[in-house]
Amino acid sequence: MIVGIDLAGSEKQTTGLCYLYKDFVICLRAKKNREIISFVELIKPKIIAIDAPLSLPKGRENIHEIGPHFRVCDLELRNLGIKFFPITLGPMRKLTERGLKLKKYFEKRGYKVIEVFPGATQDILKIPRKTKSVNELRRGLERFLRLPKRKLTHDELDAITCALTAKLWLEGKAIEIGDKKEGLMIIPKPI
């Protein structure tokens, strides 16, 4: 059992949640941390895959101080030609803070938490990103999983992508990039 979380930077914005068991998918949306926590504690997953930076660049004590902008995993994404926002970019700071807080909460309760990036998974698996077409993103994901029949939001589709990344990792079809001491990100094995 896997939970994928497409985390929003603020509790005022919508976070996509996905529960994945084998290739069966359930999705919903939440805003508050307590709603996300309740969902996870109801599912009790083997792994939680979060789309948010879950570590800081080496040499930074917090996200607001002056220091390095990139982690090793970010530089590896850039070397693969995958576009992303640096964690020190304005809105990304709030997302990073929220991600770190949830990671700490879940790990204290014994959950395995991994950082994923749906854009990287989509690029590597040749699935169009939501910025190109939400419908094409859905069709791309349907090559791998059985999605709910209802219309899904881009947040839910990215949460599904998070869960798919964790599934691939558990199957040995994904790799860790980055530095273990600084923080790792899971991406599918590049083709």
Contact map, one row per residue, 1 for C-alpha under 8 A:
11100000000000000011110000000000000000000011111000000000000000000000000000000000000000000000000000000000000000000000000000000000000000000000000000000000000000000000000000000000000000000000000
11110000000000000011100000000000000000000000111110000000000000000000000000000000000000000000000000000000000000000000000000000000000000000000000000000000000000000010011000000000000000000000000
11111000000000001111000000000000000000010010101110000000000000000000000000000000000000000000000000000000000000000000000000000000000000000000000000000000000000000010000000000000000000000000000
01111100000000001111000000000000000000000000000111100000000000000000000000000000000000000000000000000000000000000000000000000000000000000000000000000000000000111111010000000000000000000000000
00111110000000111100000000000000000000000000000111100000000000000000000000000000000000000000000000000000000000000000000000000000000000000000000000000000000001100110000000000000000000000000000
00011111000000111000000000000000000000000000000001110000000000000000000000000000000000000000000000000000000000000000000000000000000000000000000000000000001101100100000000000000000000000000000
00001111100001110000000000000000000000000000000001110000000000000000000000000000000000000000001000100000000000000000000000000000000000000000000000000000000000000000000000000000000000000000000
00000111111011100000000000000010000000000000000000000000000000000000000000000000000000000000001000000000000000000000000000000000000000000000000000000000000000000000000000000000000000000000000
00000011111010000000000000000000000000000000000000000000000000000000000000000000000000000011011101000000000000000000000000000000000000000000000000000000000000000000000000000000000000000000000
00000001111110000000000000000010000000000000000000000000000000000000000000000000000000000000011001000000000000000000000000000000000000000000000000000000000000000000000000000000000000000000000
00000001111111000000000000000011100000000000000000000000000000000000000000000000000000000000000000000000000000000000000000000000000000000000000000000000000000000000000000000000000000000000000
00000000011111000000000000000011000000000000000000000000000000000000000000000000000000000000000000000000000000000000000000000000000000000000000000000000000000000000000000000000000000000000000
00000001111111100000000000000010000000000000000000000000000000000000000000000000000000000000000000000000000000000000000000000000000000000000000000000000000000000000000000000000000000000000000
00000011001111110000000000001110000000000000000000000000000000000000000000000000000000000000000000000000000000000000000000000000000000000000000000000000001000000000000000000000000000000000000
00001111000011111000000000001110000000000000000000000000000000000000000000000000000000000000000000000000000000000000000000000000000000000000000000000000001100000000000000000000000000000000000
00001110000001111100000000111100000000000000000000000000000000000000000000000000000000000000000000000000000000000000000000000000000000000000000000000000001111100000000000000000000000000000000
00111100000000111110000000111100000100000000000000000000000000000000000000000000000000000000000000000000000000000000000000000000000000000000000000000000001100110000000000000000000000000000000
00111000000000011111000011110000000000000000000000000000000000000000000000000000000000000000000000000000000000000000000000000000000000000000000000000000000100110010000000000000000000000000000
11110000000000001111100011100000000000000010000000000000000000000000000000000000000000000000000000000000000000000000000000000000000000000000000000000000000000010010000000000000000000000000000
11110000000000000111111111000000000000000000000000000000000000000000000000000000000000000000000000000000000000000000000000000000000000000000000000000000000000010011000000000000000000000000000
11000000000000000011111110000000000000000000000000000000000000000000000000000000000000000000000000000000000000000000000000000000000000000000000000000000000000000000000000000000000000000000000
10000000000000000001111100000000000000000000000000000000000000000000000000000000000000000000000000000000000000000000000000000000000000000000000000000000000000000000000000000000000000000000000
00000000000000000001111110000000000000000000000000000000000000000000000000000000000000000000000000000000000000000000000000000000000000000000000111000000000000000000000000000000000000000000000
00000000000000000001111111000000000000000000000000000000000000000000000000000000000000000000000000000000000000000000000000000000000000000000000011100000000000000000000000000000000000000000000
00000000000000000111101111100000000000000000000000000000000000000000000000000000000000000000000000000000000000000000000000000000000000000000000011110000000000010000000000000000000000000000000
00000000000000000111000111110000000000000000000000000000000000000000000000000000000000000000000000000000000000000000000000000000000000000000000000110000000000000000000000000000000000000000000
00000000000000011110000011111000000000000000000000000000000000000000000000000000000000000000000000000000000000000000000000000000000000000000000000010000000100110000000000000000000000000000000
00000000000000011100000001111100000000000000000000000000000000000000000000000000000000000000000000000000000000000000000000000000000000000000000000000000000100000000000000000000000000000000000
00000000000001111000000000111110000000000000000000000000000000000000000000000000000000000000000000000000000000000000000000000000000000000000000000000000001100000000000000000000000000000000000
00000000000001111000000000011111001100000000000000000000000000000000000000000000000000000000000000000000000000000000000000000000000000000000000000000000000000000000000000000000000000000000000
00000001011111100000000000001111101100000000000000000000000000000000000000000000000000000000000000000000000000000000000000000000000000000000000000000000000000000000000000000000000000000000000
00000000001100000000000000000111111100000000000000000000000000000000000000000000000000000000000000000000000000000000000000000000000000000000000000000000000000000000000000000000000000000000000
00000000001000000000000000000011111110000000000000000000000000000000000000000000000000000000000000000100000000000000000000000000000000000000000000000000000000000000000000000000000000000000000
00000000000000000000000000000001111111000000000000000000000000000000000000000000000000000000000000000000000000000000000000000000000000000000000000000000000000000000000000000000000000000000000
00000000000000000000000000000111111111100000000000000000000000000000000000000000000000000000000000000000000000000000000000000000000000000000000000000000000000000000000000000000000000000000000
00000000000000001000000000000111111111110000000000000000000000000000000000000000000000000000000000000000000000000000000000000000000000000000000000000000000000000000000000000000000000000000000
00000000000000000000000000000000111111111000000000000000000000000000000000000000000000000000000000000000000000000000000000000000000000000000000000000000000000000000000000000000000000000000000
00000000000000000000000000000000011111111100000000000000000000000000000000000000000000000000000000000000000000000000000000000000000000000000000000000000000000000000000000000000000000000000000
00000000000000000000000000000000001111111110000000000000000000000000000000000000000000000000000000000000000000000000000000000000000000000000000000000000000000000000000000000000000000000000000
00100000000000000000000000000000000111111111100000000000000000000000000000000000000000000000000000000000000000000000000000000000000000000000000000000000000000000000000000000000000000000000000
00000000000000000000000000000000000011111111000000000000000000000000000000000000000000000000000000000000000000000000000000000000000000000000000000000000000000000000000000000000000000000000000
00000000000000000000000000000000000001111111000000000000000000000000000000000000000000000000000000000000000000000000000000000000000000000000000000000000000000000000000000000000000000000000000
10100000000000000010000000000000000000111111100000000000000000000000000000000000000000000000000000000000000000000000000000000000000000000000000000000000000000000000000000000000000000000000000
10000000000000000000000000000000000000011111110000000000000000000000000000000000000000000000000000000000000000000000000000000000000000000000000000000000000000000000000000000000000000000000000
11100000000000000000000000000000000000010011111100000000000000000000000000000000000000000000000000000000000000100000000000000000000000000000000000000000000000000000000000000000000000000000000
11000000000000000000000000000000000000000001111100000000000000000000000000000000000000000000000000000000000000110000000000000000000000000000000000000000000000000000000000000000000000000000000
11100000000000000000000000000000000000000000111110000000000000000000000000000000000000000000000000000000000000111100000000000000000000000000000000000000000000000000010000000000000000000000000
01111000000000000000000000000000000000000000111111000000000000000000000000000000000000000000000000000000000000111100000000000000000000000000000000000000000000000010010000000000000000000000000
01111000000000000000000000000000000000000000001111100000000000000000000000000000000000000000000000000000000000001111000000000000000000000000000000000000000000000110110000000000000000000000000
00011110000000000000000000000000000000000000000111110000000000000000000000000000000000000000000000100000000000001111100000000000000000000000000000000000000000000100000000000000000000000000000
00011110000000000000000000000000000000000000000011111000000000000000000000000000000000000000000000000000000000000011110000000000000000000000000000000000000000100100000000000000000000000000000
00000110000000000000000000000000000000000000000001111100000000000000000000000000000000000000001100100000000000000011100000000000000000000000000000000000000000000000000000000000000000000000000
00000000000000000000000000000000000000000000000000111111000000000000000000000000000000100000001100110000000000000010000000000000000000000000000000000000000000000000000000000000000000000000000
00000000000000000000000000000000000000000000000000011111000000000000000000000000000000000000000100110010000000000010000000000000000000000000000000000000000000000000000000000000000000100000000
00000000000000000000000000000000000000000000000000001111100000000000000000000000000000000000000100010000000000000000000000000000000000000000000000000000000000000000000000000000000001100000000
00000000000000000000000000000000000000000000000000001111110111100000001000000000000000000000000000000000000000000000000000000000000000000000000000000000000000000000000000000000000001100000000
00000000000000000000000000000000000000000000000000000011111100000001111100000000000000000000000000000000000000000000000000000000000000000000000000000000000000000000000000000000000001000000000
00000000000000000000000000000000000000000000000000000001111100000001001000000000000000000000000000000000000000000000000000000000000000000000000000000000000000000000000000000000000001000000000
00000000000000000000000000000000000000000000000000000000111110000011000000000000000000000000000000000000000000000000000000000000000000000000000000000000000000000000000000000000000000000000000
00000000000000000000000000000000000000000000000000000001111111101111000000000000000000000000000000000000000000000000000000000000000000000000000000000000000000000000000000000000000000000000000
00000000000000000000000000000000000000000000000000000001001111101000000000000000000000000000000000000000000000000000000000000000000000000000000000000000000000000000000000000000000000000000000
00000000000000000000000000000000000000000000000000000001000111111000000000000000000000000000000000000000000000000000000000000000000000000000000000000000000000000000000000000000000000000000000
00000000000000000000000000000000000000000000000000000001000111111000000000000000000000010000100110000000000000000000000000000000000000000000000000000000000000000000000000000000000000000000000
00000000000000000000000000000000000000000000000000000000000001111100000000000000000000010000100000000000000000000000000000000000000000000000000000000000000000000000000000000000000000000000000
00000000000000000000000000000000000000000000000000000000000111111110000000000000000000000000000000000000000000000000000000000000000000000000000000000000000000000000000000000000000000000000000
00000000000000000000000000000000000000000000000000000000000100011111000000000000000000000000000000000000000000000000000000000000000000000000000000000000000000000000000000000000000000000000000
00000000000000000000000000000000000000000000000000000000001100001111100000000000000000000000000000000000000000000000000000000000000000000000000000000000000000000000000000000000000000000000000
00000000000000000000000000000000000000000000000000000000111100000111111000000000000000000000000000000000000000000000000000000000000000000000000000000000000000000000000000000000000000000000000
00000000000000000000000000000000000000000000000000000000100000000011111000000000000001110000000000000000000000000000000000000000000000000000000000000000000000000000000000000000000000000000000
00000000000000000000000000000000000000000000000000000000100000000001111101100000000001100000000000000000000000000000000000000000000000000000000000000000000000000000000000000000000000000000000
00000000000000000000000000000000000000000000000000000001110000000001111111100000000000000000000000000000000000000000000000000000000000000000000000000000000000000000000000000000010001100000000
00000000000000000000000000000000000000000000000000000000100000000000011111110000000000000000000000000000000000000000000000000000000000000000000000000000000000000000000000000000111001000000000
00000000000000000000000000000000000000000000000000000000000000000000001111111000000000000000000000000000000000000000000000000000000000000000000000000000000000000000000000000000111000111000000
00000000000000000000000000000000000000000000000000000000000000000000011111111100000001000000000000000000000000000000000000000000000000000000000000000000000000000000000000000000010000000000000
00000000000000000000000000000000000000000000000000000000000000000000011111111110000000000000000000000000000000000000000000000000000000000000000000000000000000000000000000000000000000000000000
00000000000000000000000000000000000000000000000000000000000000000000000111111111000000000000000000000000000000000000000000000000000000000000000000000000000000000000000000000000110000000000000
00000000000000000000000000000000000000000000000000000000000000000000000011111111111100000000000000000000000000000000000100000000000000000000000000000000000000000000000000000000000000000000000
00000000000000000000000000000000000000000000000000000000000000000000000001111111111100000000000000000000000000000000000000000000000000000000000000000000000000000000000000000000000000000000000
00000000000000000000000000000000000000000000000000000000000000000000000000111111110000000000000000000000000000000000000000000000000000000000000000000000000000000000000000000000000000000000000
00000000000000000000000000000000000000000000000000000000000000000000000000011111110000000000000000000000000000000000000000000000000000000000000000000000000000000000000000000000000000000000000
00000000000000000000000000000000000000000000000000000000000000000000000000001111111000000000000000000000000000000000000000000000000000000000000000000000000000000000000000000000000000000000000
00000000000000000000000000000000000000000000000000000000000000000000000000001111111100000000000000000000000000000000001100100000000000000000000000000000000000000000000000000000000000000000000
00000000000000000000000000000000000000000000000000000000000000000000000000001100111110000000000000000000000000000000001100000000000000000000000000000000000000000000000000000000000000000000000
00000000000000000000000000000000000000000000000000000000000000000000000000001100011111000000000000000000000000000000001000000000000000000000000000000000000000000000000000000000000000000000000
00000000000000000000000000000000000000000000000000000000000000000000000000000000001111101001000000000000000000000000000000000000000000000000000000000000000000000000000000000000000000000000000
00000000000000000000000000000000000000000000000000000000000000000000110001000000000111111001000000000000000000000000000000000000000000000000000000000000000000000000000000000000000000000000000
00000000000000000000000000000000000000000000000000001000000000000000110000000000000011111001100100000000000000000000000000000000000000000000000000000000000000000000000000000000000000000000000
00000000000000000000000000000000000000000000000000000000000000110000100000000000000001111101100000000000000000000000000000000000000000000000000000000000000000000000000000000000000000000000000
00000000000000000000000000000000000000000000000000000000000000000000000000000000000011111111100000000000000000000000000000000000000000000000000000000000000000000000000000000000000000000000000
00000000000000000000000000000000000000000000000000000000000000000000000000000000000000011111110000000000000000000000000000000000000000000000000000000000000000000000000000000000000000000000000
00000000100000000000000000000000000000000000000000000000000000000000000000000000000000001111111000000000000000000000000000000000000000000000000000000000000000000000000000000000000000000000000
00000000100000000000000000000000000000000000000000000000000000000000000000000000000011111111111100000000000000000000000000000000000000000000000000000000000000000000000000000000000000000000000
00000000000000000000000000000000000000000000000000000000000000110000000000000000000000111111111110000000000000000000000000000000000000000000000000000000000000000000000000000000000000000000000
00000000110000000000000000000000000000000000000000000000000000000000000000000000000000000111111111000000000000000000000000000000000000000000000000000000000000000000000000000000000000000000000
00000011110000000000000000000000000000000000000000011000000000000000000000000000000000000011111111100000000000000000000000000000000000000000000000000000000000000000000000000000000000000000000
00000000100000000000000000000000000000000000000000011110000000100000000000000000000000100001111111110000000000000000000000000000000000000000000000000000000000000000000000000000000000000000000
00000000000000000000000000000000000000000000000000000000000000100000000000000000000000000000111111111000000000000000000000000000000000000000000000000000000000000000000000000000000000000000000
00000000110000000000000000000000000000000000000000000000000000000000000000000000000000000000011111111100000000000000000000000000000000000000000000000000000000000000000000000000000000000000000
00000010000000000000000000000000000000000000000001011100000000000000000000000000000000000000001111111110000000000000000000000000000000000000000000000000000000000000000000000000000000000000000
00000000000000000000000000000000000000000000000000001110000000000000000000000000000000000000000111111111000000000000000000000000000000000000000000000000000000000000000000000000000000000000000
00000000000000000000000000000000000000000000000000000000000000000000000000000000000000000000000011111111100000000000000000000000000000000000000000000000000000000000000000000000000000000000000
00000000000000000000000000000000100000000000000000000000000000000000000000000000000000000000000001111111110000000000000000000000000000000000000000000000000000000000000000000000000000000000000
00000000000000000000000000000000000000000000000000000100000000000000000000000000000000000000000000111111111000001000000000000000000000000000000000000000000000000000000000000000000000000000000
00000000000000000000000000000000000000000000000000000000000000000000000000000000000000000000000000011111111100000000000000000000000000000000000000000000000000000000000000000000000000000000000
00000000000000000000000000000000000000000000000000000000000000000000000000000000000000000000000000001111111110000000000000000000000000000000000000000000000000000000000000000000000000000000000
00000000000000000000000000000000000000000000000000000000000000000000000000000000000000000000000000000111111111111000000000000000000000000000000000000000000000000000000000000000000000000000000
00000000000000000000000000000000000000000000000000000000000000000000000000000000000000000000000000000011111111111000000000000000000000000000000000000000000000000000000000000000000000000000000
00000000000000000000000000000000000000000000000000000000000000000000000000000000000000000000000000000001111111100000000000000000000000000000000000000000000000000000000000000000000000000000000
00000000000000000000000000000000000000000000000000000000000000000000000000000000000000000000000000000000111111100000000000000000000000000000000000000000000000000000000000000000000000000000000
00000000000000000000000000000000000000000000000000000000000000000000000000000000000000000000000000000000011111110000000000000000000000000000000000000000000000000000000000000000000000000000000
00000000000000000000000000000000000000000000111100000000000000000000000000000000000000000000000000000000011111111000000000000000000000000000000000000000000000000000000000000000000000000000000
00000000000000000000000000000000000000000000011100000000000000000000000000000000000000000000000000000000011001111100000000000000000000000000000000000000000000000000000000000000000000000000000
00000000000000000000000000000000000000000000001111000000000000000000000000000000000000000000000000000010011000111110000000000000000000000000000000000000000000000000000000000000000000000000000
00000000000000000000000000000000000000000000001111000000000000000000000000000000000000000000000000000000000000011111000000000000000000000000000000000000000000000000010000000000000000011100000
00000000000000000000000000000000000000000000000011111100000000000000000000000000000000000000000000000000000000001111100000000000000000000000000000000000000000000000000000000000000000011100000
00000000000000000000000000000000000000000000000011110000000000000000000000000000000000000000000000000000000000000111110000000000000000000000000000000000000000000100110000000000000000001110000
00000000000000000000000000000000000000000000000001110000000000000000000000000000000000000000000000000000000000000011111110000000000000000000000000000000000000000100000000000000000000001110000
00000000000000000000000000000000000000000000000000100000000000000000000000000000000000000000000000000000000000000001111111000000000000000000000000000000000001101100100000000000000000000000000
00000000000000000000000000000000000000000000000000000000000000000000000000000000011100000000000000000000000000000000111111100000100000000000000000000000000000000000000000000000000000000000000
00000000000000000000000000000000000000000000000000000000000000000000000000001000011000000000000000000000000000000000111111110000000000000000000000000000000000000000000000000000000000000010000
00000000000000000000000000000000000000000000000000000000000000000000000000000000000000000000000000000000000000000000111111111000000000000000000000000000000000001000100000000000000000000011000
00000000000000000000000000000000000000000000000000000000000000000000000000000000000000000000000000000000000000000000011111111111100000000000000000000000000000001000000000000000000000000000000
00000000000000000000000000000000000000000000000000000000000000000000000000000000010000000000000000000000000000000000001111111111100000000000000000000000000000000000000000000000000000000000000
00000000000000000000000000000000000000000000000000000000000000000000000000000000000000000000000000000000000000000000000111111110000000000000000000000000000000000000000000000000000000000001111
00000000000000000000000000000000000000000000000000000000000000000000000000000000000000000000000000000000000000000000000011111110000000000000000000000000000000000000000000000000000000000001001
00000000000000000000000000000000000000000000000000000000000000000000000000000000000000000000000000000000000000000000000001111111000000000001000000000000000000000000000000000000000000000000000
00000000000000000000000000000000000000000000000000000000000000000000000000000000000000000000000000000000000000000000000001111111100000011001100000000000000000000000000000000000000000000000000
00000000000000000000000000000000000000000000000000000000000000000000000000000000000000000000000000000000000000000000000001100111110110011001000000000000000000000000000000000000000000000000000
00000000000000000000000000000000000000000000000000000000000000000000000000000000000000000000000000000000000000000000001001100011111111011000000000000000000000000000000000000000000000000000000
00000000000000000000000000000000000000000000000000000000000000000000000000000000000000000000000000000000000000000000000000000001111111011000000000000000010000000000000000000000000000000000000
00000000000000000000000000000000000000000000000000000000000000000000000000000000000000000000000000000000000000000000000000000000111111000000000000000000000000000000000000000000000000000000000
00000000000000000000000000000000000000000000000000000000000000000000000000000000000000000000000000000000000000000000000000000001111111010000000000000000000000000000000000000000000000000000000
00000000000000000000000000000000000000000000000000000000000000000000000000000000000000000000000000000000000000000000000000000001111111111000000000000000000000000000000000000000000000000000000
00000000000000000000000000000000000000000000000000000000000000000000000000000000000000000000000000000000000000000000000000000000111111111100000000000000110000000000000000000000000000000000000
00000000000000000000000000000000000000000000000000000000000000000000000000000000000000000000000000000000000000000000000000000000000011111110000000000000000000000000000000000000000000000000000
00000000000000000000000000000000000000000000000000000000000000000000000000000000000000000000000000000000000000000000000000000011110111111111000000000000000000000000000000000000000000000000000
00000000000000000000000000000000000000000000000000000000000000000000000000000000000000000000000000000000000000000000000000000011110011111111100000000000000010000000000000000000000000000000000
00000000000000000000000000000000000000000000000000000000000000000000000000000000000000000000000000000000000000000000000000000000000001111111110000000000000010000000000000000000000000000000000
00000000000000000000000000000000000000000000000000000000000000000000000000000000000000000000000000000000000000000000000000000000000000111111111000000000000000000000000000000000000000000000000
00000000000000000000000000000000000000000000000000000000000000000000000000000000000000000000000000000000000000000000000000000111000000011111111100000000000000000000000000000000000000000000000
00000000000000000000000000000000000000000000000000000000000000000000000000000000000000000000000000000000000000000000000000000010000000001111111110100000000000001000000000000000000000000000000
00000000000000000000000000000000000000000000000000000000000000000000000000000000000000000000000000000000000000000000000000000000000000000111111111100000000000000000000000000000000000000000000
00000000000000000000000000000000000000000000000000000000000000000000000000000000000000000000000000000000000000000000000000000000000000000011111110000000000000000000000000000000000000000000000
00000000000000000000001000000000000000000000000000000000000000000000000000000000000000000000000000000000000000000000000000000000000000000001111111000000000000000000000000000000000000000000000
00000000000000000000001110000000000000000000000000000000000000000000000000000000000000000000000000000000000000000000000000000000000000000000111111100000000000000000000000000000000000000000000
00000000000000000000001110000000000000000000000000000000000000000000000000000000000000000000000000000000000000000000000000000000000000000000010111110000000000000000000000000000000000000000000
00000000000000000000000111000000000000000000000000000000000000000000000000000000000000000000000000000000000000000000000000000000000000000000110011111000000000000000000000000000000000000000000
00000000000000000000000011100000000000000000000000000000000000000000000000000000000000000000000000000000000000000000000000000000000000000000000001111111000000000000000000000000000000000000000
00000000000000000000000000000000000000000000000000000000000000000000000000000000000000000000000000000000000000000000000000000000000000000000000000111110000000000000000000000000000000000000000
00000000000000000000000000000000000000000000000000000000000000000000000000000000000000000000000000000000000000000000000000000000000000000000000000011111000000000000000000000000000000000000000
00000000000000000000000000000000000000000000000000000000000000000000000000000000000000000000000000000000000000000000000000000000000000000000000000011111100000000000000000000000000000000000000
00000000000000000000000000000000000000000000000000000000000000000000000000000000000000000000000000000000000000000000000000000000000000000000000000010111110110000000000000000000000000000000000
00000000000000000000000000000000000000000000000000000000000000000000000000000000000000000000000000000000000000000000000000000000000001000000000000000011111110000000000000000000000000000000000
00000000000000000000000000000000000000000000000000000000000000000000000000000000000000000000000000000000000000000000000000000000010001000000000000000001111111000000000000000000000000000000000
00000100000001111000000000001000000000000000000000000000000000000000000000000000000000000000000000000000000000000000000000000000000000000000000000000000111111100000000000000000000000000000000
00000100000000111100000000111000000000000000000000000000000000000000000000000000000000000000000000000000000000000000000000000000000000000000000000000001111111110000000000000000000000000000000
00000000000000010000000000000000000000000000000000000000000000000000000000000000000000000000000000000000000000000000000000000000000000001100000000000001111111111000000000000000000000000000000
00001100000000010000000000000000000000000000000000000000000000000000000000000000000000000000000000000000000000000000010000000000000000000000000000000000011111111100000000000000000000000000000
00011100000000011100000000100000000000000000000000100000000000000000000000000000000000000000000000000000000000000000010000000000000000000000000000000000001111111110000000000000000000000000000
00010000000000001111000010100000000000000000000000000000000000000000000000000000000000000000000000000000000000000000000000000000000000000000000000000000000111111111000000000000000000000000000
00010000000000000000000000000000000000000000000000000000000000000000000000000000000000000000000000000000000000000000010011000000000000000000100000000000000011111111100000000000000000000000000
00011100000000000000000000000000000000000000000011100000000000000000000000000000000000000000000000000000000000000001110000000000000000000000000000000000000001111111110000000000000000000000000
01111000000000000111000000000000000000000000000110000000000000000000000000000000000000000000000000000000000000000000000000000000000000000000000000000000000000111111111000000000000000000000000
00010000000000000001000000000000000000000000000000000000000000000000000000000000000000000000000000000000000000000000000000000000000000000000000000000000000000011111111100000000000000000000000
00000000000000000000000000000000000000000000000010000000000000000000000000000000000000000000000000000000000000000001010010000000000000000000000000000000000000001111111110000100000000000111000
01010000000000000000000000000000000000000000001110000000000000000000000000000000000000000000000000000000000000000101000000000000000000000000000000000000000000000111111111000000000000000100000
01000000000000000000000000000000000000000000000000000000000000000000000000000000000000000000000000000000000000000000000000000000000000000000000000000000000000000011111111100000000000000000000
00000000000000000000000000000000000000000000000000000000000000000000000000000000000000000000000000000000000000000000000000000000000000000000000000000000000000000001111111111100000000000001000
00000000000000000000000000000000000000000000000000000000000000000000000000000000000000000000000000000000000000000000000000000000000000000000000000000000000000000000111111111110000000000111000
00000000000000000000000000000000000000000000000000000000000000000000000000000000000000000000000000000000000000000000000000000000000000000000000000000000000000000000011111111100000000000000000
00000000000000000000000000000000000000000000000000000000000000000000000000000000000000000000000000000000000000000000000000000000000000000000000000000000000000000000001111111100000000000000000
00000000000000000000000000000000000000000000000000000000000000000000000000000000000000000000000000000000000000000000000000000000000000000000000000000000000000000000000111111110000000000000000
00000000000000000000000000000000000000000000000000000000000000000000000000000000000000000000000000000000000000000000000000000000000000000000000000000000000000000000000111111110000000000001100
00000000000000000000000000000000000000000000000000000000000000000000000000000000000000000000000000000000000000000000000000000000000000000000000000000000000000000000100111111111000000000111100
00000000000000000000000000000000000000000000000000000000000000000000000000000000000000000000000000000000000000000000000000000000000000000000000000000000000000000000000010011111100000000111100
00000000000000000000000000000000000000000000000000000000000000000000000000000000000000000000000000000000000000000000000000000000000000000000000000000000000000000000000000000111110000011110000
00000000000000000000000000000000000000000000000000000000000000000000000110010000000000000000000000000000000000000000000000000000000000000000000000000000000000000000000000000011111000011110000
00000000000000000000000000000000000000000000000000000000000000000000001111010000000000000000000000000000000000000000000000000000000000000000000000000000000000000000000000000001111101111000000
00000000000000000000000000000000000000000000000000000000000000000000000110000000000000000000000000000000000000000000000000000000000000000000000000000000000000000000000000000000111111110000000
00000000000000000000000000000000000000000000000000000000000000000000000000000000000000000000000000000000000000000000000000000000000000000000000000000000000000000000000000000000011111110000000
00000000000000000000000000000000000000000000000000000000000000000000000000000000000000000000000000000000000000000000000000000000000000000000000000000000000000000000000000000000001111100000000
00000000000000000000000000000000000000000000000000000011110000000000001100000000000000000000000000000000000000000000000000000000000000000000000000000000000000000000000000000000011111110000000
00000000000000000000000000000000000000000000000000000111000000000000001010000000000000000000000000000000000000000000000000000000000000000000000000000000000000000000000000000000011111111000000
00000000000000000000000000000000000000000000000000000000000000000000000010000000000000000000000000000000000000000110000000000000000000000000000000000000000000000000000000000001111101111100000
00000000000000000000000000000000000000000000000000000000000000000000000010000000000000000000000000000000000000000111100000000000000000000000000000000000000000000000000000000001110000111110000
00000000000000000000000000000000000000000000000000000000000000000000000000000000000000000000000000000000000000000111100000000000000000000000000000000000000000000000110010000111100000011111000
00000000000000000000000000000000000000000000000000000000000000000000000000000000000000000000000000000000000000000001100110000000000000000000000000000000000000000000100010000111100000001111100
00000000000000000000000000000000000000000000000000000000000000000000000000000000000000000000000000000000000000000000000010011000000000000000000000000000000000000000100110001110000000000111110
00000000000000000000000000000000000000000000000000000000000000000000000000000000000000000000000000000000000000000000000000010000000000000000000000000000000000000000000000001110000000000011111
00000000000000000000000000000000000000000000000000000000000000000000000000000000000000000000000000000000000000000000000000010000000000000000000000000000000000000000000000000000000000000001111
00000000000000000000000000000000000000000000000000000000000000000000000000000000000000000000000000000000000000000000000000011000000000000000000000000000000000000000000000000000000000000000111
